[in-house]
Amino acid sequence: MSSFETCACLYKRALRNLEAFYDRRNVYRYQAVLLRARFDRHVKEPDMRKAAELLKNGEEELFLTQHPIPRAFATSAGGVAHQRVVLPPDWVLDYWHPLEKAHYPEYFKKREQRKKEFIAMWEKEHGKHEEKDHH
């Protein structure tokens, strides 16, 4: 990652940290403007050693001032709805009752056709499955 991308990532994480501290929009926006001014003050820093030092100090400051309970989006990792919607695997449809399948005849006809094509492709690529006698 370039130093600009790292700096942009630090800026975004700092904004998220501010969001956790300030629930009133006007106070948050004021703090966000002050934060942006701090970043803009050093945006054109020509000395890479000084820029790296500023970045290191910024990372340290963010670590020391992080909110004890950071905000998380509901569907993000750590959020209250993370992985709440479980998508069933395709093989579950094989266990549907014939009366249930009768509601969607075209879909299941095409699905059976595609399963046969997949099995034919597999056997062409890997050979037929041999049953081994396990005694």
DSSP file with accessible surface (Angstrom, degrees, kcal/mol):
  #  RESIDUE AA STRUCTURE BP1 BP2  ACC     N-H-->O    O-->H-N    N-H-->O    O-->H-N    TCO  KAPPA ALPHA  PHI   PSI    X-CA   Y-CA   Z-CA
    1    1 A M              0   0  171      0, 0.0     2,-0.0     0, 0.0     0, 0.0   0.000 360.0 360.0 360.0 138.9    0.0    0.0    0.0
    2    2 A S     >  -     0   0   59      1,-0.1     4,-2.3     4,-0.0     5,-0.2  -0.296 360.0-109.2 -74.4 166.4    1.3    3.5   -0.8
    3    3 A S  H  > S+     0   0   65      1,-0.2     4,-2.5     2,-0.2     5,-0.2   0.862 120.2  55.4 -66.7 -32.0    1.6    6.1    1.9
    4    4 A F  H  > S+     0   0  149      2,-0.2     4,-2.7     1,-0.2    -1,-0.2   0.934 109.1  46.2 -64.8 -44.5   -1.4    8.0    0.5
    5    5 A E  H  > S+     0   0  100      2,-0.2     4,-2.3     1,-0.2    -2,-0.2   0.896 113.1  49.9 -64.5 -38.8   -3.6    4.9    0.7
    6    6 A T  H  X S+     0   0   34     -4,-2.3     4,-2.4     2,-0.2    -1,-0.2   0.914 111.6  48.5 -65.2 -40.0   -2.3    4.2    4.3
    7    7 A C  H  X S+     0   0   46     -4,-2.5     4,-2.6     2,-0.2    -2,-0.2   0.907 110.7  50.4 -66.8 -41.1   -3.1    7.8    5.2
    8    8 A A  H  X S+     0   0   47     -4,-2.7     4,-2.4     2,-0.2    -1,-0.2   0.893 110.7  50.2 -63.8 -37.6   -6.5    7.6    3.6
    9    9 A C  H  X S+     0   0   54     -4,-2.3     4,-2.5     2,-0.2    -2,-0.2   0.917 110.4  49.2 -66.5 -42.4   -7.2    4.4    5.6
   10   10 A L  H  X S+     0   0    8     -4,-2.4     4,-2.4     2,-0.2    -2,-0.2   0.920 110.6  51.3 -61.8 -42.5   -6.0    6.1    8.8
   11   11 A Y  H  X S+     0   0   45     -4,-2.6     4,-2.4     2,-0.2    -2,-0.2   0.930 110.5  48.1 -61.1 -45.0   -8.3    9.1    8.1
   12   12 A K  H  X S+     0   0  130     -4,-2.4     4,-2.3     1,-0.2    -1,-0.2   0.919 112.3  48.2 -64.4 -42.8  -11.3    6.8    7.5
   13   13 A R  H  X S+     0   0  100     -4,-2.5     4,-2.0     1,-0.2    -1,-0.2   0.889 110.5  52.4 -65.1 -35.9  -10.7    4.8   10.7
   14   14 A A  H  X S+     0   0   13     -4,-2.4     4,-2.2     2,-0.2    -2,-0.2   0.903 108.7  50.4 -66.1 -39.2  -10.3    8.1   12.6
   15   15 A L  H  X S+     0   0   31     -4,-2.4     4,-2.3     2,-0.2    -2,-0.2   0.916 109.5  50.5 -63.8 -42.4  -13.7    9.3   11.3
   16   16 A R  H  X S+     0   0   95     -4,-2.3     4,-1.5     1,-0.2    55,-0.3   0.883 108.8  52.7 -62.6 -35.9  -15.3    6.1   12.4
   17   17 A N  H  X S+     0   0   21     -4,-2.0     4,-1.3     1,-0.2    -1,-0.2   0.915 108.1  50.3 -66.1 -40.4  -13.8    6.5   15.8
   18   18 A L  H  X S+     0   0   24     -4,-2.2     4,-2.6     1,-0.2     3,-0.3   0.892 105.3  57.5 -62.8 -39.8  -15.3   10.0   15.9
   19   19 A E  H  < S+     0   0   41     -4,-2.3    -1,-0.2     1,-0.2    -2,-0.2   0.868 104.3  52.4 -57.3 -38.2  -18.7    8.6   15.0
   20   20 A A  H  < S+     0   0   16     -4,-1.5    -1,-0.2     1,-0.2    -2,-0.2   0.847 114.2  42.3 -68.2 -32.2  -18.5    6.3   18.0
   21   21 A F  H  < S+     0   0   92     -4,-1.3     2,-0.6    -3,-0.3    -2,-0.2   0.851 113.6  49.4 -82.6 -37.3  -17.8    9.2   20.4
   22   22 A Y     <  +     0   0   77     -4,-2.6    -1,-0.2     1,-0.1     6,-0.0  -0.896  50.7 172.2-114.7 110.9  -20.2   11.9   19.0
   23   23 A D        +     0   0  132     -2,-0.6     2,-0.5    -3,-0.1    -1,-0.1   0.689  61.4  85.2 -89.2 -18.3  -23.8   10.9   18.5
   24   24 A R  S  > S-     0   0  157      1,-0.1     4,-2.5     2,-0.0     3,-0.2  -0.732  76.3-141.2 -85.9 128.3  -25.1   14.4   17.7
   25   25 A R  H  > S+     0   0  163     -2,-0.5     4,-2.7     1,-0.2     5,-0.2   0.872  96.7  51.6 -59.9 -42.2  -24.5   15.1   14.0
   26   26 A N  H  > S+     0   0  113      2,-0.2     4,-1.9     1,-0.2    -1,-0.2   0.900 112.1  46.0 -66.4 -38.5  -23.5   18.8   14.4
   27   27 A V  H  > S+     0   0   36     -3,-0.2     4,-2.4     2,-0.2    -2,-0.2   0.929 113.5  49.8 -69.2 -41.6  -20.8   17.9   17.0
   28   28 A Y  H  X S+     0   0   17     -4,-2.5     4,-2.6     1,-0.2    -2,-0.2   0.928 110.2  50.1 -61.3 -46.0  -19.5   15.0   14.9
   29   29 A R  H  X S+     0   0  111     -4,-2.7     4,-2.3     2,-0.2    -1,-0.2   0.893 109.6  51.3 -62.5 -39.1  -19.3   17.2   11.8
   30   30 A Y  H  X S+     0   0  139     -4,-1.9     4,-2.1    -5,-0.2    -1,-0.2   0.949 112.7  45.0 -62.0 -47.4  -17.4   19.9   13.7
   31   31 A Q  H  X S+     0   0   52     -4,-2.4     4,-2.4     1,-0.2    -2,-0.2   0.869 111.4  54.1 -64.5 -35.7  -14.9   17.3   15.0
   32   32 A A  H  X S+     0   0    2     -4,-2.6     4,-2.6     2,-0.2    -1,-0.2   0.894 107.4  50.3 -66.0 -38.6  -14.6   15.8   11.5
   33   33 A V  H  X S+     0   0   83     -4,-2.3     4,-2.3     2,-0.2    -2,-0.2   0.917 110.8  49.1 -65.6 -41.3  -13.8   19.2   10.0
   34   34 A L  H  X S+     0   0   71     -4,-2.1     4,-1.8     2,-0.2    -2,-0.2   0.913 111.6  49.5 -63.5 -40.7  -11.1   19.7   12.6
   35   35 A L  H  X S+     0   0   20     -4,-2.4     4,-1.9     2,-0.2    -2,-0.2   0.925 109.9  50.6 -63.7 -44.4   -9.7   16.2   11.9
   36   36 A R  H  X S+     0   0  115     -4,-2.6     4,-3.1     1,-0.2     5,-0.2   0.900 107.2  54.4 -62.1 -37.9   -9.7   16.9    8.1
   37   37 A A  H  X S+     0   0   47     -4,-2.3     4,-1.6     1,-0.2    -1,-0.2   0.897 106.1  52.5 -63.3 -37.8   -7.8   20.1    8.8
   38   38 A R  H  X S+     0   0  105     -4,-1.8     4,-0.5     1,-0.2    -1,-0.2   0.897 113.4  43.5 -64.4 -40.3   -5.1   18.2   10.7
   39   39 A F  H >< S+     0   0   44     -4,-1.9     3,-1.1     1,-0.2    -2,-0.2   0.912 112.1  52.6 -70.8 -41.4   -4.7   15.8    7.7
   40   40 A D  H >< S+     0   0   75     -4,-3.1     3,-1.0     1,-0.2     4,-0.3   0.776  96.4  68.8 -66.5 -25.7   -4.7   18.6    5.1
   41   41 A R  H 3< S+     0   0  166     -4,-1.6    -1,-0.2     1,-0.2    -2,-0.2   0.826 113.2  29.0 -61.2 -29.4   -2.0   20.5    7.0
   42   42 A H  T X< S+     0   0   69     -3,-1.1     3,-1.3    -4,-0.5    -1,-0.2   0.179  85.5 111.8-118.1  18.5    0.5   17.7    6.0
   43   43 A V  T <  S+     0   0   92     -3,-1.0    -1,-0.1     1,-0.3    -2,-0.1   0.832  83.2  42.1 -66.9 -31.4   -1.0   16.4    2.7
   44   44 A K  T 3  S+     0   0  186     -4,-0.3    -1,-0.3    -3,-0.2    -2,-0.1  -0.061  76.2 154.1-106.9  35.5    1.9   17.7    0.6
   45   45 A E    <   -     0   0   46     -3,-1.3     6,-0.1     1,-0.2    -3,-0.1  -0.465  25.2-167.8 -66.4 116.0    4.7   16.7    2.9
   46   46 A P        +     0   0  117      0, 0.0     2,-0.7     0, 0.0    -1,-0.2   0.823  65.7  82.0 -78.9 -27.8    7.8   16.3    0.6
   47   47 A D     >  -     0   0   66      1,-0.2     4,-2.4     2,-0.1     5,-0.2  -0.662  63.2-163.0 -83.3 112.4   10.0   14.6    3.2
   48   48 A M  H  > S+     0   0  112     -2,-0.7     4,-2.5     1,-0.2     5,-0.2   0.822  88.2  56.3 -67.2 -31.4    9.1   10.9    3.2
   49   49 A R  H  > S+     0   0  202      2,-0.2     4,-2.1     1,-0.2    -1,-0.2   0.934 110.7  44.0 -65.2 -42.4   10.8   10.3    6.6
   50   50 A K  H  > S+     0   0  103      2,-0.2     4,-2.7     1,-0.2    -2,-0.2   0.899 113.0  52.3 -67.6 -38.9    8.7   13.0    8.2
   51   51 A A  H  X S+     0   0   26     -4,-2.4     4,-2.4     1,-0.2    -2,-0.2   0.914 110.1  48.4 -63.3 -41.3    5.5   11.7    6.5
   52   52 A A  H  X S+     0   0   60     -4,-2.5     4,-2.5     2,-0.2    -1,-0.2   0.896 111.6  50.1 -65.3 -38.5    6.2    8.2    7.8
   53   53 A E  H  X S+     0   0   96     -4,-2.1     4,-2.6     2,-0.2    -2,-0.2   0.911 110.3  49.7 -65.7 -42.3    6.8    9.6   11.3
   54   54 A L  H  X S+     0   0   53     -4,-2.7     4,-2.4     2,-0.2    -2,-0.2   0.912 111.7  49.0 -62.0 -42.0    3.5   11.6   11.1
   55   55 A L  H  X S+     0   0   37     -4,-2.4     4,-2.6     2,-0.2    -2,-0.2   0.925 111.0  49.5 -63.7 -43.7    1.7    8.4    9.9
   56   56 A K  H  X S+     0   0  116     -4,-2.5     4,-2.3     1,-0.2    -2,-0.2   0.930 112.5  47.8 -61.8 -43.5    3.2    6.4   12.8
   57   57 A N  H  X S+     0   0   68     -4,-2.6     4,-2.7     1,-0.2    -1,-0.2   0.883 110.9  51.8 -64.7 -38.5    2.2    9.1   15.3
   58   58 A G  H  X S+     0   0   20     -4,-2.4     4,-2.6     2,-0.2    -2,-0.2   0.910 109.3  49.2 -64.4 -42.3   -1.3    9.2   13.8
   59   59 A E  H  X S+     0   0   62     -4,-2.6     4,-2.3     2,-0.2    -2,-0.2   0.916 113.0  48.1 -61.6 -42.2   -1.7    5.4   14.2
   60   60 A E  H  X S+     0   0  102     -4,-2.3     4,-2.5     2,-0.2    -2,-0.2   0.921 111.2  49.7 -65.7 -42.4   -0.5    5.6   17.8
   61   61 A E  H  X S+     0   0   78     -4,-2.7     4,-1.8     2,-0.2    -2,-0.2   0.913 110.5  50.3 -62.9 -41.9   -2.9    8.5   18.6
   62   62 A L  H  < S+     0   0   23     -4,-2.6     4,-0.4     1,-0.2    -1,-0.2   0.923 110.8  49.8 -62.6 -40.7   -5.8    6.6   17.1
   63   63 A F  H >< S+     0   0  130     -4,-2.3     3,-0.8     1,-0.2    -2,-0.2   0.923 112.8  46.3 -63.5 -42.2   -4.9    3.5   19.1
   64   64 A L  H 3< S+     0   0  123     -4,-2.5    -1,-0.2     1,-0.2    -2,-0.2   0.764 119.0  40.3 -73.9 -24.1   -4.7    5.5   22.3
   65   65 A T  T 3< S+     0   0   68     -4,-1.8    -1,-0.2    -5,-0.2    -2,-0.2   0.240  82.9 134.6-108.2  12.7   -8.0    7.4   21.7
   66   66 A Q    <   -     0   0  108     -3,-0.8    -3,-0.1    -4,-0.4   -52,-0.0  -0.298  62.9-104.8 -67.2 148.4  -10.1    4.6   20.3
   67   67 A H        -     0   0   43      1,-0.1    -1,-0.1     2,-0.0    -2,-0.0  -0.454  20.3-131.9 -70.3 140.4  -13.6    4.2   21.7
   68   68 A P  S    S+     0   0  112      0, 0.0    -1,-0.1     0, 0.0    -2,-0.1   0.815 104.6  33.3 -66.1 -27.5  -14.1    1.3   24.1
   69   69 A I  S    S-     0   0  130    -49,-0.0    -2,-0.0     0, 0.0     0, 0.0  -0.776  88.7-159.0-126.7  85.4  -17.2    0.1   22.2
   70   70 A P        -     0   0   92      0, 0.0     2,-0.2     0, 0.0   -53,-0.1  -0.290  23.7-105.6 -66.9 150.1  -16.6    1.0   18.5
   71   71 A R        -     0   0  149    -55,-0.3     2,-0.4   -54,-0.1   -51,-0.1  -0.502  36.7-169.0 -72.6 143.9  -19.6    1.3   16.2
   72   72 A A        -     0   0   55     -2,-0.2     8,-0.2     6,-0.1     2,-0.1  -0.992  26.8-111.9-132.9 141.2  -20.1   -1.6   13.8
   73   73 A F    >   -     0   0  115     -2,-0.4     3,-1.2     4,-0.1     8,-0.1  -0.422  35.7-114.8 -66.5 147.7  -22.5   -1.7   10.9
   74   74 A A  T 3  S+     0   0   50      1,-0.3     7,-2.1     5,-0.2     8,-0.3   0.881 113.1  37.2 -56.5 -41.5  -25.3   -4.2   11.6
   75   75 A T  T 3  S+     0   0  109      6,-0.1     8,-0.4     5,-0.1    -1,-0.3   0.475  99.4  96.4 -94.8   1.4  -24.3   -6.7    8.8
   76   76 A S  S X  S-     0   0   50     -3,-1.2     3,-2.8     1,-0.1     6,-0.2  -0.420  95.9 -74.5 -82.6 164.9  -20.5   -6.2    9.2
   77   77 A A  T 3  S+     0   0   78      1,-0.3    -1,-0.1    -2,-0.1    -4,-0.1  -0.365 126.8  23.0 -58.5 128.2  -18.4   -8.6   11.3
   78   78 A G  T 3  S+     0   0   74      1,-0.4    -1,-0.3    -2,-0.1    -6,-0.1   0.280  98.8 121.9  94.3 -11.4  -19.1   -7.8   14.9
   79   79 A G  S X  S-     0   0   14     -3,-2.8     3,-1.3    -6,-0.1    -1,-0.4  -0.386  76.5-110.9 -81.1 164.3  -22.5   -6.2   14.1
   80   80 A V  T 3  S+     0   0  122      1,-0.3    -5,-0.1    -8,-0.2    -6,-0.1   0.733 116.3  40.6 -70.1 -20.9  -25.7   -7.5   15.6
   81   81 A A  T >  S+     0   0   20     -7,-2.1     3,-1.8    -5,-0.1     4,-0.4   0.175  78.5 143.7-112.7  18.7  -27.0   -8.9   12.3
   82   82 A H  T <  S-     0   0   77     -3,-1.3    -6,-0.1    -8,-0.3    -7,-0.1  -0.413  83.4 -10.1 -64.8 125.0  -23.7  -10.4   11.0
   83   83 A Q  T 3  S+     0   0  156     -8,-0.4    -1,-0.3    -2,-0.2    -8,-0.1   0.779  92.8 136.2  56.8  31.8  -24.4  -13.7    9.1
   84   84 A R    <   +     0   0  170     -3,-1.8     2,-0.7     1,-0.1    -2,-0.1   0.886  56.3  66.5 -73.6 -38.4  -28.0  -13.6   10.4
   85   85 A V  S    S-     0   0  121     -4,-0.4     2,-0.6     2,-0.0    -1,-0.1  -0.755  76.4-159.0 -87.3 114.1  -29.4  -14.6    7.0
   86   86 A V        -     0   0  119     -2,-0.7    -2,-0.0     0, 0.0    -3,-0.0  -0.833   5.9-147.5 -97.0 123.2  -28.3  -18.2    6.2
   87   87 A L        -     0   0  147     -2,-0.6    -2,-0.0     1,-0.0     0, 0.0  -0.811  20.8-129.9 -89.9 119.5  -28.4  -19.1    2.6
   88   88 A P        -     0   0   93      0, 0.0    -1,-0.0     0, 0.0     2,-0.0  -0.382  25.8-107.7 -69.5 146.3  -29.2  -22.9    2.3
   89   89 A P    >   -     0   0   64      0, 0.0     3,-1.4     0, 0.0     4,-0.3  -0.277  29.0-108.8 -69.6 162.3  -26.9  -24.9    0.1
   90   90 A D  G >  S+     0   0   96      1,-0.3     3,-1.7     2,-0.2     4,-0.4   0.830 110.8  69.0 -63.2 -34.0  -28.1  -26.2   -3.3
   91   91 A W  G >  S+     0   0  149      1,-0.3     3,-1.2     2,-0.2     4,-0.4   0.706  81.3  76.9 -64.3 -15.7  -28.4  -29.8   -2.2
   92   92 A V  G X  S+     0   0   50     -3,-1.4     3,-1.6     1,-0.3    -1,-0.3   0.873  85.1  63.5 -61.7 -32.1  -31.3  -29.0    0.1
   93   93 A L  G X  S+     0   0   30     -3,-1.7     3,-1.4    -4,-0.3    -1,-0.3   0.764  89.4  67.8 -65.0 -23.7  -33.5  -28.8   -3.0
   94   94 A D  G <  S+     0   0   60     -3,-1.2    -1,-0.3    -4,-0.4    -2,-0.2   0.749  97.8  53.7 -66.2 -21.4  -32.9  -32.5   -3.6
   95   95 A Y  G <  S+     0   0  185     -3,-1.6    -1,-0.2    -4,-0.4    -2,-0.2   0.323  79.7 121.4 -98.1   6.9  -34.8  -33.3   -0.5
   96   96 A W  S <  S-     0   0   80     -3,-1.4    -3,-0.0    -4,-0.1     0, 0.0  -0.423  71.1-108.4 -66.2 146.8  -38.0  -31.4   -1.5
   97   97 A H    >>  -     0   0  104      1,-0.1     4,-2.3    -2,-0.1     3,-0.9  -0.456  27.1-114.7 -71.1 147.5  -41.1  -33.4   -1.6
   98   98 A P  H 3> S+     0   0   95      0, 0.0     4,-1.6     0, 0.0    -1,-0.1   0.834 117.8  56.6 -55.5 -31.5  -42.4  -34.1   -5.2
   99   99 A L  H 34 S+     0   0  125      2,-0.2     4,-0.4     1,-0.2    -3,-0.0   0.852 107.4  48.2 -68.3 -33.5  -45.5  -32.0   -4.4
  100  100 A E  H X4 S+     0   0   94     -3,-0.9     3,-1.2     1,-0.2     4,-0.3   0.913 110.9  50.4 -69.3 -41.0  -43.3  -29.1   -3.5
  101  101 A K  H >< S+     0   0   51     -4,-2.3     3,-1.7     1,-0.3     7,-0.3   0.802  97.3  70.2 -66.3 -26.8  -41.3  -29.5   -6.7
  102  102 A A  T 3< S+     0   0   67     -4,-1.6    -1,-0.3     1,-0.3    -2,-0.2   0.737  87.3  65.4 -65.3 -21.0  -44.5  -29.6   -8.7
  103  103 A H  T <  S+     0   0  146     -3,-1.2    -1,-0.3    -4,-0.4    -2,-0.2   0.732 111.6  34.0 -70.5 -23.4  -45.0  -25.9   -7.9
  104  104 A Y  S <> S+     0   0  128     -3,-1.7     4,-2.2    -4,-0.3    -1,-0.3  -0.538  70.5 157.4-130.0  65.1  -41.9  -25.1  -10.0
  105  105 A P  H  > S+     0   0   69      0, 0.0     4,-2.2     0, 0.0     5,-0.2   0.904  74.1  48.2 -64.2 -42.4  -41.8  -27.6  -12.9
  106  106 A E  H  > S+     0   0  149      1,-0.2     4,-2.4     2,-0.2     5,-0.2   0.916 111.8  50.5 -64.9 -41.6  -39.6  -25.7  -15.3
  107  107 A Y  H  > S+     0   0  119      1,-0.2     4,-2.5     2,-0.2    -1,-0.2   0.948 113.9  42.7 -61.7 -48.7  -37.0  -24.9  -12.7
  108  108 A F  H  X S+     0   0   14     -4,-2.2     4,-2.4    -7,-0.3    -1,-0.2   0.834 111.8  54.9 -72.2 -29.0  -36.7  -28.4  -11.5
  109  109 A K  H  X S+     0   0  162     -4,-2.2     4,-2.0    -5,-0.2    -1,-0.2   0.951 113.2  42.2 -64.2 -47.3  -36.7  -29.8  -15.1
  110  110 A K  H  X S+     0   0  108     -4,-2.4     4,-2.6     1,-0.2    -2,-0.2   0.890 113.0  54.3 -66.2 -36.6  -33.8  -27.4  -15.9
  111  111 A R  H  X S+     0   0   17     -4,-2.5     4,-2.3    -5,-0.2    -2,-0.2   0.926 108.5  47.6 -64.3 -44.5  -32.1  -28.2  -12.6
  112  112 A E  H  X S+     0   0   70     -4,-2.4     4,-2.2     2,-0.2    -1,-0.2   0.906 111.6  51.7 -63.0 -39.7  -32.1  -32.0  -13.3
  113  113 A Q  H  X S+     0   0  103     -4,-2.0     4,-2.3     1,-0.2    -2,-0.2   0.929 110.9  47.3 -62.3 -44.8  -30.8  -31.4  -16.8
  114  114 A R  H  X S+     0   0  151     -4,-2.6     4,-2.4     2,-0.2    -1,-0.2   0.854 108.9  54.4 -67.1 -35.0  -27.9  -29.3  -15.4
  115  115 A K  H  X S+     0   0   63     -4,-2.3     4,-2.5     2,-0.2    -1,-0.2   0.928 109.4  48.0 -63.2 -42.6  -27.1  -31.9  -12.7
  116  116 A K  H  X S+     0   0  150     -4,-2.2     4,-2.6     2,-0.2    -2,-0.2   0.912 111.8  49.9 -64.2 -41.8  -26.8  -34.6  -15.5
  117  117 A E  H  X S+     0   0  109     -4,-2.3     4,-2.5     2,-0.2    -1,-0.2   0.902 111.0  49.7 -62.4 -39.3  -24.6  -32.2  -17.5
  118  118 A F  H  X S+     0   0  120     -4,-2.4     4,-2.7     2,-0.2    -2,-0.2   0.924 111.0  48.5 -66.2 -42.6  -22.4  -31.6  -14.5
  119  119 A I  H  X S+     0   0   88     -4,-2.5     4,-2.8     2,-0.2     5,-0.2   0.923 112.0  49.6 -64.2 -41.9  -22.1  -35.4  -13.8
  120  120 A A  H  X S+     0   0   57     -4,-2.6     4,-2.2     2,-0.2    -2,-0.2   0.922 112.0  48.3 -62.6 -42.5  -21.2  -36.0  -17.4
  121  121 A M  H  X S+     0   0   83     -4,-2.5     4,-2.1     2,-0.2    -2,-0.2   0.920 112.2  49.5 -63.6 -41.4  -18.6  -33.2  -17.3
  122  122 A W  H  X S+     0   0  126     -4,-2.7     4,-3.4     1,-0.2     5,-0.4   0.933 111.7  47.4 -63.1 -45.9  -17.2  -34.6  -14.1
  123  123 A E  H  X S+     0   0   66     -4,-2.8     4,-1.8     1,-0.2    -1,-0.2   0.858 111.4  51.8 -67.0 -33.8  -16.9  -38.2  -15.4
  124  124 A K  H  < S+     0   0  188     -4,-2.2    -1,-0.2    -5,-0.2    -2,-0.2   0.899 118.5  37.1 -66.6 -39.4  -15.3  -36.9  -18.6
  125  125 A E  H  < S+     0   0  128     -4,-2.1    -2,-0.2    -5,-0.2    -3,-0.2   0.877 136.1  16.8 -80.8 -39.3  -12.7  -35.0  -16.6
  126  126 A H  H  < S-     0   0  106     -4,-3.4    -3,-0.2    -5,-0.2    -2,-0.2   0.490 104.0-115.5-116.7  -8.1  -12.1  -37.4  -13.7
  127  127 A G     <  -     0   0   35     -4,-1.8    -1,-0.2    -5,-0.4    -3,-0.1  -0.045  48.8 -46.8  89.3 164.7  -13.5  -40.8  -14.8
  128  128 A K        -     0   0  156      1,-0.1     2,-0.3    -5,-0.1    -5,-0.0  -0.377  61.3-107.1 -71.7 149.1  -16.4  -42.8  -13.5
  129  129 A H        -     0   0  150     -2,-0.1     2,-0.5     1,-0.0    -1,-0.1  -0.591  32.1-148.0 -76.3 129.4  -16.7  -43.3   -9.7
  130  130 A E        -     0   0  148     -2,-0.3     2,-0.5    -3,-0.0    -1,-0.0  -0.876   9.2-133.1-103.4 129.2  -15.8  -46.8   -8.7
  131  131 A E        -     0   0  165     -2,-0.5     2,-0.4     2,-0.0    -2,-0.0  -0.666  23.0-152.2 -76.3 123.8  -17.6  -48.4   -5.7
  132  132 A K        -     0   0  144     -2,-0.5     2,-0.8     2,-0.0    -1,-0.0  -0.834  15.7-122.9-100.5 138.7  -14.9  -50.1   -3.5
  133  133 A D        -     0   0  129     -2,-0.4     2,-0.8     1,-0.0    -2,-0.0  -0.683  26.8-165.9 -83.4 111.7  -15.9  -53.0   -1.4
  134  134 A H              0   0  160     -2,-0.8    -1,-0.0     0, 0.0    -2,-0.0  -0.861 360.0 360.0-103.1 104.8  -15.1  -52.1    2.2
  135  135 A H              0   0  200     -2,-0.8    -2,-0.0     0, 0.0     0, 0.0  -0.881 360.0 360.0-115.6 360.0  -15.2  -55.2    4.4
